Amino acid sequence: MSEKKQQVSRRQFLNYTLTGVGGFMAAGLLVSPLRMAIDPVLQKSTHGDLANVSLAVGDITTEPTRVDWKIDQVDGWYESQVSKSAWVFKDENDEIQAFSPVCKHLGCVVSWEGSEDFPNEFYCPCHDGRYYKDGTNVPGTPPLAPLDVFEREVRDGMLFLGEAKPKGEA
């Protein structure tokens, strides 16, 4: 057997070289978009953290009161402050209730005793949606589900609220 070295032609050499260089350039261009897509996924999530709403438990009455607060939200590299609201009160068992003010029909904002015709109810002015004080929807009105309930916790006499969840899940 003769051992004959195979010669690489100039055309093959240029083909291999340009393919290799092009591959490195393509890999370099893909690194940045891949990092942008994957990095936020790997970051620690603050989703579900409870926020102090600056309301002392002693100040909460049986009358629903609208509470507004802001939370810091990070979307990828964009940081912003988001306003949140809740209707907070103590029920007949002296337990703190915190309902989302967003109507389950079309997302309008409900208010407590917003209608003179329906006192002691949450009222949505968009399509006459109504909810009882316990957050359940009044049968025969547009909303088909109860108001969402905020996760809640009391720490050092202050109320902390988290995410709003459907009534059965909170």
N, C-alpha and C positions, 0 to 999 in steps of 0.2 A: 504494500500500500504506500502510495506516495502521499506525503504530507504537503499539500499545496495550499499556500495561503490564499484566501479569497481577497481579492482587491475590492475596495469600496470605490465606486465611481464618484466622480465629482458631483453628479446629479443626486446620487443617494446620500452623500455627505451633507449637501445643502438641504435636502429634504429632511433628514434626521435633525439637523441643527435648528432649522426654522420651526419644526414641529415642537421640539423641546423648549425653545425660547417662547413660542406662542403659548404653550401649555403653562409655563411659569407666569407669563403676563396675565392669562385668563384666571389663574388661581389667585394672583394678587388683586385683581379687580373684584373677585367674589368674596374676599375676606371681609371687606367693610360692610356690604349689605347683609351678609350672614351674621356678623356681629350685631348689627342693628336689629335684626329679626329675633335673635336668640337671647341677647343680653337682658332685655326687660323681663323675659320669661323666667330667667334664673334669679332675678332680684327677689329679696324678701318682701312678701306682700303685707301691707298694712290693712288689707281688706278684713273687716270684721272687728277692728279695734273699736273700743268704746270711747266716746268723747264726752268730756265734761261740758254740760250745757249751762253751767253757771246758775243752777236752780237748787236752792237748799230744800231738803225734804220737808222741813217744817213749813215752807211757803206753799206747798202743794195743797190745794183744797179739793172739795168734791165738785167744784165747777171747772169744766175743761178750760184750760188756758193755753193759748198758742205760745210755744217756745221756739225761738230762732237761735241758731248757732252756726258757726263756720268750722269746716274741717279742711285740713291740708290734703290735697289730692295730687298724686304724681302719676302722669300718663307718659310712660317712656321717660323722656328727659324733660318734659314740660310739667312744671309745678304750678298749681293754682289753688285758690281758696274757694270752696264750694259752700253755698248757703244751704242749710237744712232747716226743716220745720217739723214740729210735732204738736199734737194736742195732748196735753198732760193733765191728769187729774187722779184723785183717789176714788176707787169704787166703793160700794156699800160694805165690802169686806176690809176696807182700809188698805187695799193693795194699790200700788201705783200702776196706772195704765198710761201707755204712750202710743197714740195712733198716728199714722201717716195722714197728712191732710190731702193726699192725692186720691181723687175719686176713681173707683175701679171701672167706671163706665168708659169715659174718654180722657181721663187724666186731668180734669179741671181741679181747682182747689176748693175743698169743702170748708165751711165755717160752722161754728157752733151757734145755734139759734139764728142762722142766717135768714130765716123766713119767719114772719109774724104768724103765718098760718100753721106752722109746725114748730112750736116751742119745744125745748129740751131734746132737740134732734140735731145731728150734723146735716147740713143742707148744701147741696151742690147746685149753684144757680144756672149751670149750663143747660141741663135738661130736667130740672126738678128732681134730681137724685136725692134720696134721704137715707140716713143711717140712724139707728137707735144709739143711745149713749154708750152701749157696750160695743159699738163698732159694727154690728151686724146690719146688713142692708134691709130696708123695709120692703116686704114683698109687694110686687106690682109697680115698683119704681125702676128706672133704667139700670142701676147698678145690679150686677148679678153675683157679686162676691162681697164679703165684708172688707172693711178698711184693713190695710196692712198694720202690723203691730211691730214697734221697735223693740229690739233687744234692750234690756235695761238692767242696771245694777246700781246699788247705793254704796258709795265709798265715803267714809268720813263725813256723813251727813249731806253729801252732794249727789245729785242724780247724774248718771252717765248713761248715754244712749248709743246704740250701735246701728246696725243695718235694719231696715224695715223688711219684714218677711210676712208672707201670708199668714192669716190668723192661726191656722192649725199648726204651723211650723215654728212659731215663735216660742 
